[in-house]
Amino acid sequence: MGGNVKAANFVHREALMARDLQRRNPGALRISVFANHDGPVALKTIVPLLHEDRAGQLTEDDRRSARIIVYGHSWGASEAVTLAARLHRLHIPVLLTIQVDSVQKFGESDRVIPPNVVEAVNFYQAEGLLRGRPVIAAAHPTHTTILGNFLNTYKTKPVACDGYPWFARTFMKQHIEIENDPVVWARVESLIQAYISPDPTSAVLRPINP
């Protein structure tokens, strides 16, 4: 989650999508939502879900079978990349990272995607006072495919942000518009759904810069 938003705040699209995905795929997914300051908690939640041997250590088979997707908005997107980097240090692969209007947190890097990530994608806007990271890059392009850095604009097509406080709607308007943009989140969901029920036509995103 972005900003100081709690994990269970269902005004925000990140939590809503997680809840809906879990309801539609009860046997195929294990979804958890975290505040962006709970990155270490997220790591401690993920690792035990991977099968451990009797000594409590992850085996190579455990690591190879891991199917992890991490997404977030704003500071949550920055924390998603940091979580992927923490998993990299444990030699645990990540299928996909998704950043929505990523805002780099102090002491983190949201630009460079670690080599344990198979695919990464970035959605951002560049009109408001608070703007998202415009470009992400792979630490090792042979290991990670950047699906694209996708610019979104709300000058002519504003998005309703009901339920948000007045200061967010006044000073962070475009930043929360992308958080509520149904088109962006439909694309996010299609990418995740493609890993649940693989379909080569369900999550086609063309890079902006071929």
PAMARBA-228046 format. One record per residue (C-alpha): residue in one letter; residue number from 1; y, x, z. Coordinates in pm, whole numbers, plus 50000, padded with zeros to 5 digits. Layout:
<mike><residuo>A</residuo><num>NUM</num><yy>Y</yy><xx>X</xx><zz>Z</zz></mike>
...
END
This chain:
<mike><residuo>M</residuo><num>1</num><yy>50000</yy><xx>50000</xx><zz>50000</zz></mike>
<mike><residuo>G</residuo><num>2</num><yy>50358</yy><xx>50108</xx><zz>49937</zz></mike>
<mike><residuo>G</residuo><num>3</num><yy>50642</yy><xx>50167</xx><zz>50180</zz></mike>
<mike><residuo>N</residuo><num>4</num><yy>50574</yy><xx>50058</xx><zz>50536</zz></mike>
<mike><residuo>V</residuo><num>5</num><yy>50356</yy><xx>49767</xx><zz>50424</zz></mike>
<mike><residuo>K</residuo><num>6</num><yy>50048</yy><xx>49685</xx><zz>50629</zz></mike>
<mike><residuo>A</residuo><num>7</num><yy>49709</yy><xx>49666</xx><zz>50461</zz></mike>
<mike><residuo>A</residuo><num>8</num><yy>49667</yy><xx>49292</xx><zz>50515</zz></mike>
<mike><residuo>N</residuo><num>9</num><yy>50004</yy><xx>49187</xx><zz>50372</zz></mike>
<mike><residuo>F</residuo><num>10</num><yy>49903</yy><xx>48947</xx><zz>50095</zz></mike>
<mike><residuo>V</residuo><num>11</num><yy>50256</yy><xx>48907</xx><zz>49965</zz></mike>
<mike><residuo>H</residuo><num>12</num><yy>50182</yy><xx>49231</xx><zz>49782</zz></mike>
<mike><residuo>R</residuo><num>13</num><yy>49983</yy><xx>49243</xx><zz>49460</zz></mike>
<mike><residuo>E</residuo><num>14</num><yy>49774</yy><xx>49545</xx><zz>49565</zz></mike>
<mike><residuo>A</residuo><num>15</num><yy>49615</yy><xx>49353</xx><zz>49853</zz></mike>
<mike><residuo>L</residuo><num>16</num><yy>49582</yy><xx>49030</xx><zz>49654</zz></mike>
<mike><residuo>M</residuo><num>17</num><yy>49398</yy><xx>49201</xx><zz>49370</zz></mike>
<mike><residuo>A</residuo><num>18</num><yy>49163</yy><xx>49378</xx><zz>49610</zz></mike>
<mike><residuo>R</residuo><num>19</num><yy>49077</yy><xx>49050</xx><zz>49781</zz></mike>
<mike><residuo>D</residuo><num>20</num><yy>49022</yy><xx>48870</xx><zz>49450</zz></mike>
<mike><residuo>L</residuo><num>21</num><yy>48807</yy><xx>49149</xx><zz>49305</zz></mike>
<mike><residuo>Q</residuo><num>22</num><yy>48590</yy><xx>49150</xx><zz>49615</zz></mike>
<mike><residuo>R</residuo><num>23</num><yy>48544</yy><xx>48773</xx><zz>49603</zz></mike>
<mike><residuo>R</residuo><num>24</num><yy>48444</yy><xx>48781</xx><zz>49236</zz></mike>
<mike><residuo>N</residuo><num>25</num><yy>48212</yy><xx>49081</xx><zz>49273</zz></mike>
<mike><residuo>P</residuo><num>26</num><yy>48059</yy><xx>49049</xx><zz>49623</zz></mike>
<mike><residuo>G</residuo><num>27</num><yy>47749</yy><xx>49250</xx><zz>49547</zz></mike>
<mike><residuo>A</residuo><num>28</num><yy>47899</yy><xx>49510</xx><zz>49316</zz></mike>
<mike><residuo>L</residuo><num>29</num><yy>48198</yy><xx>49634</xx><zz>49513</zz></mike>
<mike><residuo>R</residuo><num>30</num><yy>48299</yy><xx>49758</xx><zz>49854</zz></mike>
<mike><residuo>I</residuo><num>31</num><yy>48678</yy><xx>49735</xx><zz>49872</zz></mike>
<mike><residuo>S</residuo><num>32</num><yy>48909</yy><xx>49854</xx><zz>50149</zz></mike>
<mike><residuo>V</residuo><num>33</num><yy>49289</yy><xx>49837</xx><zz>50162</zz></mike>
<mike><residuo>F</residuo><num>34</num><yy>49495</yy><xx>50090</xx><zz>50357</zz></mike>
<mike><residuo>A</residuo><num>35</num><yy>49856</yy><xx>50148</xx><zz>50450</zz></mike>
<mike><residuo>N</residuo><num>36</num><yy>49974</yy><xx>50466</xx><zz>50279</zz></mike>
<mike><residuo>H</residuo><num>37</num><yy>50000</yy><xx>50652</xx><zz>50612</zz></mike>
<mike><residuo>D</residuo><num>38</num><yy>49629</yy><xx>50587</xx><zz>50672</zz></mike>
<mike><residuo>G</residuo><num>39</num><yy>49499</yy><xx>50829</xx><zz>50409</zz></mike>
<mike><residuo>P</residuo><num>40</num><yy>49279</yy><xx>51018</xx><zz>50658</zz></mike>
<mike><residuo>V</residuo><num>41</num><yy>49134</yy><xx>50686</xx><zz>50772</zz></mike>
<mike><residuo>A</residuo><num>42</num><yy>49054</yy><xx>50601</xx><zz>50409</zz></mike>
<mike><residuo>L</residuo><num>43</num><yy>48865</yy><xx>50929</xx><zz>50373</zz></mike>
<mike><residuo>K</residuo><num>44</num><yy>48667</yy><xx>50864</xx><zz>50691</zz></mike>
<mike><residuo>T</residuo><num>45</num><yy>48583</yy><xx>50518</xx><zz>50556</zz></mike>
<mike><residuo>I</residuo><num>46</num><yy>48463</yy><xx>50639</xx><zz>50217</zz></mike>
<mike><residuo>V</residuo><num>47</num><yy>48239</yy><xx>50932</xx><zz>50311</zz></mike>
<mike><residuo>P</residuo><num>48</num><yy>47993</yy><xx>50738</xx><zz>50534</zz></mike>
<mike><residuo>L</residuo><num>49</num><yy>47945</yy><xx>50485</xx><zz>50254</zz></mike>
<mike><residuo>L</residuo><num>50</num><yy>47778</yy><xx>50759</xx><zz>50051</zz></mike>
<mike><residuo>H</residuo><num>51</num><yy>47415</yy><xx>50808</xx><zz>50140</zz></mike>
<mike><residuo>E</residuo><num>52</num><yy>47373</yy><xx>51088</xx><zz>50394</zz></mike>
<mike><residuo>D</residuo><num>53</num><yy>47060</yy><xx>51284</xx><zz>50471</zz></mike>
<mike><residuo>R</residuo><num>54</num><yy>46911</yy><xx>51312</xx><zz>50820</zz></mike>
<mike><residuo>A</residuo><num>55</num><yy>47136</yy><xx>51605</xx><zz>50906</zz></mike>
<mike><residuo>G</residuo><num>56</num><yy>47443</yy><xx>51393</xx><zz>50833</zz></mike>
<mike><residuo>Q</residuo><num>57</num><yy>47543</yy><xx>51603</xx><zz>50534</zz></mike>
<mike><residuo>L</residuo><num>58</num><yy>47616</yy><xx>51475</xx><zz>50185</zz></mike>
<mike><residuo>T</residuo><num>59</num><yy>47363</yy><xx>51590</xx><zz>49929</zz></mike>
<mike><residuo>E</residuo><num>60</num><yy>47434</yy><xx>51673</xx><zz>49567</zz></mike>
<mike><residuo>D</residuo><num>61</num><yy>47268</yy><xx>51347</xx><zz>49466</zz></mike>
<mike><residuo>D</residuo><num>62</num><yy>47503</yy><xx>51161</xx><zz>49702</zz></mike>
<mike><residuo>R</residuo><num>63</num><yy>47801</yy><xx>51322</xx><zz>49536</zz></mike>
<mike><residuo>R</residuo><num>64</num><yy>47678</yy><xx>51260</xx><zz>49182</zz></mike>
<mike><residuo>S</residuo><num>65</num><yy>47615</yy><xx>50893</xx><zz>49256</zz></mike>
<mike><residuo>A</residuo><num>66</num><yy>47962</yy><xx>50829</xx><zz>49404</zz></mike>
<mike><residuo>R</residuo><num>67</num><yy>48159</yy><xx>50565</xx><zz>49210</zz></mike>
<mike><residuo>I</residuo><num>68</num><yy>48508</yy><xx>50566</xx><zz>49358</zz></mike>
<mike><residuo>I</residuo><num>69</num><yy>48829</yy><xx>50412</xx><zz>49222</zz></mike>
<mike><residuo>V</residuo><num>70</num><yy>49163</yy><xx>50457</xx><zz>49399</zz></mike>
<mike><residuo>Y</residuo><num>71</num><yy>49486</yy><xx>50273</xx><zz>49315</zz></mike>
<mike><residuo>G</residuo><num>72</num><yy>49825</yy><xx>50220</xx><zz>49473</zz></mike>
<mike><residuo>H</residuo><num>73</num><yy>50193</yy><xx>50135</xx><zz>49431</zz></mike>
<mike><residuo>S</residuo><num>74</num><yy>50492</yy><xx>50349</xx><zz>49532</zz></mike>
<mike><residuo>W</residuo><num>75</num><yy>50400</yy><xx>50571</xx><zz>49830</zz></mike>
<mike><residuo>G</residuo><num>76</num><yy>50056</yy><xx>50417</xx><zz>49801</zz></mike>
<mike><residuo>A</residuo><num>77</num><yy>50019</yy><xx>50567</xx><zz>49454</zz></mike>
<mike><residuo>S</residuo><num>78</num><yy>50118</yy><xx>50909</xx><zz>49587</zz></mike>
<mike><residuo>E</residuo><num>79</num><yy>49862</yy><xx>50868</xx><zz>49865</zz></mike>
<mike><residuo>A</residuo><num>80</num><yy>49598</yy><xx>50769</xx><zz>49607</zz></mike>
<mike><residuo>V</residuo><num>81</num><yy>49633</yy><xx>51110</xx><zz>49439</zz></mike>
<mike><residuo>T</residuo><num>82</num><yy>49627</yy><xx>51282</xx><zz>49779</zz></mike>
<mike><residuo>L</residuo><num>83</num><yy>49308</yy><xx>51096</xx><zz>49870</zz></mike>
<mike><residuo>A</residuo><num>84</num><yy>49150</yy><xx>51206</xx><zz>49541</zz></mike>
<mike><residuo>A</residuo><num>85</num><yy>49247</yy><xx>51565</xx><zz>49626</zz></mike>
<mike><residuo>R</residuo><num>86</num><yy>49085</yy><xx>51534</xx><zz>49970</zz></mike>
<mike><residuo>L</residuo><num>87</num><yy>48769</yy><xx>51407</xx><zz>49804</zz></mike>
<mike><residuo>H</residuo><num>88</num><yy>48787</yy><xx>51701</xx><zz>49564</zz></mike>
<mike><residuo>R</residuo><num>89</num><yy>48776</yy><xx>51943</xx><zz>49856</zz></mike>
<mike><residuo>L</residuo><num>90</num><yy>48451</yy><xx>51772</xx><zz>49960</zz></mike>
<mike><residuo>H</residuo><num>91</num><yy>48321</yy><xx>51800</xx><zz>49600</zz></mike>
<mike><residuo>I</residuo><num>92</num><yy>48312</yy><xx>51420</xx><zz>49566</zz></mike>
<mike><residuo>P</residuo><num>93</num><yy>48399</yy><xx>51282</xx><zz>49219</zz></mike>
<mike><residuo>V</residuo><num>94</num><yy>48642</yy><xx>50997</xx><zz>49155</zz></mike>
<mike><residuo>L</residuo><num>95</num><yy>48599</yy><xx>50770</xx><zz>48852</zz></mike>
<mike><residuo>L</residuo><num>96</num><yy>48961</yy><xx>50661</xx><zz>48821</zz></mike>
<mike><residuo>T</residuo><num>97</num><yy>49303</yy><xx>50686</xx><zz>48987</zz></mike>
<mike><residuo>I</residuo><num>98</num><yy>49572</yy><xx>50428</xx><zz>48907</zz></mike>
<mike><residuo>Q</residuo><num>99</num><yy>49937</yy><xx>50483</xx><zz>48995</zz></mike>
<mike><residuo>V</residuo><num>100</num><yy>50191</yy><xx>50200</xx><zz>48978</zz></mike>
<mike><residuo>D</residuo><num>101</num><yy>50554</yy><xx>50320</xx><zz>49004</zz></mike>
<mike><residuo>S</residuo><num>102</num><yy>50442</yy><xx>50621</xx><zz>49203</zz></mike>
<mike><residuo>V</residuo><num>103</num><yy>50693</yy><xx>50766</xx><zz>49452</zz></mike>
<mike><residuo>Q</residuo><num>104</num><yy>50601</yy><xx>51105</xx><zz>49586</zz></mike>
<mike><residuo>K</residuo><num>105</num><yy>50562</yy><xx>51130</xx><zz>49962</zz></mike>
<mike><residuo>F</residuo><num>106</num><yy>50691</yy><xx>51430</xx><zz>50153</zz></mike>
<mike><residuo>G</residuo><num>107</num><yy>50433</yy><xx>51707</xx><zz>50150</zz></mike>
<mike><residuo>E</residuo><num>108</num><yy>50231</yy><xx>51551</xx><zz>49867</zz></mike>
<mike><residuo>S</residuo><num>109</num><yy>50213</yy><xx>51587</xx><zz>49490</zz></mike>
<mike><residuo>D</residuo><num>110</num><yy>50169</yy><xx>51272</xx><zz>49283</zz></mike>
<mike><residuo>R</residuo><num>111</num><yy>50208</yy><xx>51445</xx><zz>48945</zz></mike>
<mike><residuo>V</residuo><num>112</num><yy>49896</yy><xx>51661</xx><zz>48909</zz></mike>
<mike><residuo>I</residuo><num>113</num><yy>49560</yy><xx>51485</xx><zz>48909</zz></mike>
<mike><residuo>P</residuo><num>114</num><yy>49280</yy><xx>51689</xx><zz>49068</zz></mike>
<mike><residuo>P</residuo><num>115</num><yy>48981</yy><xx>51791</xx><zz>48854</zz></mike>
<mike><residuo>N</residuo><num>116</num><yy>48728</yy><xx>51569</xx><zz>49032</zz></mike>
<mike><residuo>V</residuo><num>117</num><yy>48899</yy><xx>51264</xx><zz>48875</zz></mike>
<mike><residuo>V</residuo><num>118</num><yy>48738</yy><xx>51148</xx><zz>48548</zz></mike>
<mike><residuo>E</residuo><num>119</num><yy>49026</yy><xx>50924</xx><zz>48431</zz></mike>
<mike><residuo>A</residuo><num>120</num><yy>49381</yy><xx>50860</xx><zz>48549</zz></mike>
<mike><residuo>V</residuo><num>121</num><yy>49657</yy><xx>50625</xx><zz>48440</zz></mike>
<mike><residuo>N</residuo><num>122</num><yy>50022</yy><xx>50584</xx><zz>48534</zz></mike>
<mike><residuo>F</residuo><num>123</num><yy>50246</yy><xx>50275</xx><zz>48505</zz></mike>
<mike><residuo>Y</residuo><num>124</num><yy>50616</yy><xx>50316</xx><zz>48585</zz></mike>
<mike><residuo>Q</residuo><num>125</num><yy>50968</yy><xx>50179</xx><zz>48538</zz></mike>
<mike><residuo>A</residuo><num>126</num><yy>51286</yy><xx>50383</xx><zz>48492</zz></mike>
<mike><residuo>E</residuo><num>127</num><yy>51571</yy><xx>50136</xx><zz>48543</zz></mike>
<mike><residuo>G</residuo><num>128</num><yy>51625</yy><xx>50089</xx><zz>48915</zz></mike>
<mike><residuo>L</residuo><num>129</num><yy>51764</yy><xx>50297</xx><zz>49199</zz></mike>
<mike><residuo>L</residuo><num>130</num><yy>51405</yy><xx>50371</xx><zz>49299</zz></mike>
<mike><residuo>R</residuo><num>131</num><yy>51207</yy><xx>50488</xx><zz>48995</zz></mike>
<mike><residuo>G</residuo><num>132</num><yy>50845</yy><xx>50577</xx><zz>48950</zz></mike>
<mike><residuo>R</residuo><num>133</num><yy>50689</yy><xx>50904</xx><zz>48845</zz></mike>
<mike><residuo>P</residuo><num>134</num><yy>50727</yy><xx>50913</xx><zz>48462</zz></mike>
<mike><residuo>V</residuo><num>135</num><yy>50449</yy><xx>51159</xx><zz>48380</zz></mike>
<mike><residuo>I</residuo><num>136</num><yy>50122</yy><xx>51261</xx><zz>48539</zz></mike>
<mike><residuo>A</residuo><num>137</num><yy>49910</yy><xx>51549</xx><zz>48415</zz></mike>
<mike><residuo>A</residuo><num>138</num><yy>49557</yy><xx>51676</xx><zz>48468</zz></mike>
<mike><residuo>A</residuo><num>139</num><yy>49504</yy><xx>51993</xx><zz>48668</zz></mike>
<mike><residuo>H</residuo><num>140</num><yy>49215</yy><xx>52060</xx><zz>48428</zz></mike>
<mike><residuo>P</residuo><num>141</num><yy>49240</yy><xx>51859</xx><zz>48103</zz></mike>
<mike><residuo>T</residuo><num>142</num><yy>48878</yy><xx>51934</xx><zz>48020</zz></mike>
<mike><residuo>H</residuo><num>143</num><yy>48771</yy><xx>51749</xx><zz>48336</zz></mike>
<mike><residuo>T</residuo><num>144</num><yy>49024</yy><xx>51465</xx><zz>48352</zz></mike>
<mike><residuo>T</residuo><num>145</num><yy>49143</yy><xx>51226</xx><zz>48082</zz></mike>
<mike><residuo>I</residuo><num>146</num><yy>49496</yy><xx>51093</xx><zz>48128</zz></mike>
<mike><residuo>L</residuo><num>147</num><yy>49476</yy><xx>50744</xx><zz>47977</zz></mike>
<mike><residuo>G</residuo><num>148</num><yy>49853</yy><xx>50723</xx><zz>47952</zz></mike>
<mike><residuo>N</residuo><num>149</num><yy>50195</yy><xx>50712</xx><zz>48115</zz></mike>
<mike><residuo>F</residuo><num>150</num><yy>50312</yy><xx>50357</xx><zz>48046</zz></mike>
<mike><residuo>L</residuo><num>151</num><yy>50680</yy><xx>50266</xx><zz>48070</zz></mike>
<mike><residuo>N</residuo><num>152</num><yy>50763</yy><xx>49907</xx><zz>48168</zz></mike>
<mike><residuo>T</residuo><num>153</num><yy>51104</yy><xx>49742</xx><zz>48141</zz></mike>
<mike><residuo>Y</residuo><num>154</num><yy>51245</yy><xx>49433</xx><zz>48311</zz></mike>
<mike><residuo>K</residuo><num>155</num><yy>51592</yy><xx>49413</xx><zz>48154</zz></mike>
<mike><residuo>T</residuo><num>156</num><yy>51507</yy><xx>49113</xx><zz>47939</zz></mike>
<mike><residuo>K</residuo><num>157</num><yy>51195</yy><xx>48989</xx><zz>48118</zz></mike>
<mike><residuo>P</residuo><num>158</num><yy>51258</yy><xx>48980</xx><zz>48494</zz></mike>
<mike><residuo>V</residuo><num>159</num><yy>50966</yy><xx>48919</xx><zz>48727</zz></mike>
<mike><residuo>A</residuo><num>160</num><yy>50988</yy><xx>48687</xx><zz>49028</zz></mike>
<mike><residuo>C</residuo><num>161</num><yy>50953</yy><xx>48862</xx><zz>49364</zz></mike>
<mike><residuo>D</residuo><num>162</num><yy>50916</yy><xx>48569</xx><zz>49601</zz></mike>
<mike><residuo>G</residuo><num>163</num><yy>50846</yy><xx>48654</xx><zz>49962</zz></mike>
<mike><residuo>Y</residuo><num>164</num><yy>51020</yy><xx>48992</xx><zz>49957</zz></mike>
<mike><residuo>P</residuo><num>165</num><yy>51319</yy><xx>49060</xx><zz>50186</zz></mike>
<mike><residuo>W</residuo><num>166</num><yy>51669</yy><xx>49038</xx><zz>50038</zz></mike>
<mike><residuo>F</residuo><num>167</num><yy>51733</yy><xx>49414</xx><zz>50060</zz></mike>
<mike><residuo>A</residuo><num>168</num><yy>51421</yy><xx>49489</xx><zz>49853</zz></mike>
<mike><residuo>R</residuo><num>169</num><yy>51522</yy><xx>49233</xx><zz>49591</zz></mike>
<mike><residuo>T</residuo><num>170</num><yy>51875</yy><xx>49380</xx><zz>49588</zz></mike>
<mike><residuo>F</residuo><num>171</num><yy>51825</yy><xx>49756</xx><zz>49608</zz></mike>
<mike><residuo>M</residuo><num>172</num><yy>51466</yy><xx>49801</xx><zz>49482</zz></mike>
<mike><residuo>K</residuo><num>173</num><yy>51454</yy><xx>49517</xx><zz>49231</zz></mike>
<mike><residuo>Q</residuo><num>174</num><yy>51275</yy><xx>49690</xx><zz>48943</zz></mike>
<mike><residuo>H</residuo><num>175</num><yy>51047</yy><xx>49880</xx><zz>49182</zz></mike>
<mike><residuo>I</residuo><num>176</num><yy>50911</yy><xx>49554</xx><zz>49321</zz></mike>
<mike><residuo>E</residuo><num>177</num><yy>50919</yy><xx>49381</xx><zz>48983</zz></mike>
<mike><residuo>I</residuo><num>178</num><yy>50655</yy><xx>49621</xx><zz>48854</zz></mike>
<mike><residuo>E</residuo><num>179</num><yy>50461</yy><xx>49561</xx><zz>49175</zz></mike>
<mike><residuo>N</residuo><num>180</num><yy>50456</yy><xx>49191</xx><zz>49088</zz></mike>
<mike><residuo>D</residuo><num>181</num><yy>50422</yy><xx>49223</xx><zz>48710</zz></mike>
<mike><residuo>P</residuo><num>182</num><yy>50113</yy><xx>49020</xx><zz>48612</zz></mike>
<mike><residuo>V</residuo><num>183</num><yy>50078</yy><xx>49215</xx><zz>48284</zz></mike>
<mike><residuo>V</residuo><num>184</num><yy>50059</yy><xx>49551</xx><zz>48463</zz></mike>
<mike><residuo>W</residuo><num>185</num><yy>49809</yy><xx>49425</xx><zz>48719</zz></mike>
<mike><residuo>A</residuo><num>186</num><yy>49597</yy><xx>49257</xx><zz>48454</zz></mike>
<mike><residuo>R</residuo><num>187</num><yy>49564</yy><xx>49599</xx><zz>48290</zz></mike>
<mike><residuo>V</residuo><num>188</num><yy>49484</yy><xx>49758</xx><zz>48626</zz></mike>
<mike><residuo>E</residuo><num>189</num><yy>49219</yy><xx>49499</xx><zz>48691</zz></mike>
<mike><residuo>S</residuo><num>190</num><yy>49068</yy><xx>49538</xx><zz>48345</zz></mike>
<mike><residuo>L</residuo><num>191</num><yy>49026</yy><xx>49911</xx><zz>48401</zz></mike>
<mike><residuo>I</residuo><num>192</num><yy>48849</yy><xx>49853</xx><zz>48731</zz></mike>
<mike><residuo>Q</residuo><num>193</num><yy>48639</yy><xx>49569</xx><zz>48592</zz></mike>
<mike><residuo>A</residuo><num>194</num><yy>48525</yy><xx>49792</xx><zz>48305</zz></mike>
<mike><residuo>Y</residuo><num>195</num><yy>48351</yy><xx>50017</xx><zz>48558</zz></mike>
<mike><residuo>I</residuo><num>196</num><yy>48190</yy><xx>49719</xx><zz>48728</zz></mike>
<mike><residuo>S</residuo><num>197</num><yy>48061</yy><xx>49559</xx><zz>48407</zz></mike>
<mike><residuo>P</residuo><num>198</num><yy>48096</yy><xx>49828</xx><zz>48141</zz></mike>
<mike><residuo>D</residuo><num>199</num><yy>48237</yy><xx>49687</xx><zz>47820</zz></mike>
<mike><residuo>P</residuo><num>200</num><yy>48398</yy><xx>49929</xx><zz>47572</zz></mike>
<mike><residuo>T</residuo><num>201</num><yy>48646</yy><xx>49662</xx><zz>47461</zz></mike>
<mike><residuo>S</residuo><num>202</num><yy>48759</yy><xx>49547</xx><zz>47808</zz></mike>
<mike><residuo>A</residuo><num>203</num><yy>48986</yy><xx>49832</xx><zz>47912</zz></mike>
<mike><residuo>V</residuo><num>204</num><yy>49134</yy><xx>49994</xx><zz>47606</zz></mike>
<mike><residuo>L</residuo><num>205</num><yy>49458</yy><xx>50176</xx><zz>47680</zz></mike>
<mike><residuo>R</residuo><num>206</num><yy>49613</yy><xx>50399</xx><zz>47415</zz></mike>
<mike><residuo>P</residuo><num>207</num><yy>49810</yy><xx>50701</xx><zz>47534</zz></mike>
<mike><residuo>I</residuo><num>208</num><yy>50184</yy><xx>50686</xx><zz>47469</zz></mike>
<mike><residuo>N</residuo><num>209</num><yy>50178</yy><xx>51042</xx><zz>47344</zz></mike>
<mike><residuo>P</residuo><num>210</num><yy>49860</yy><xx>51089</xx><zz>47137</zz></mike>
END
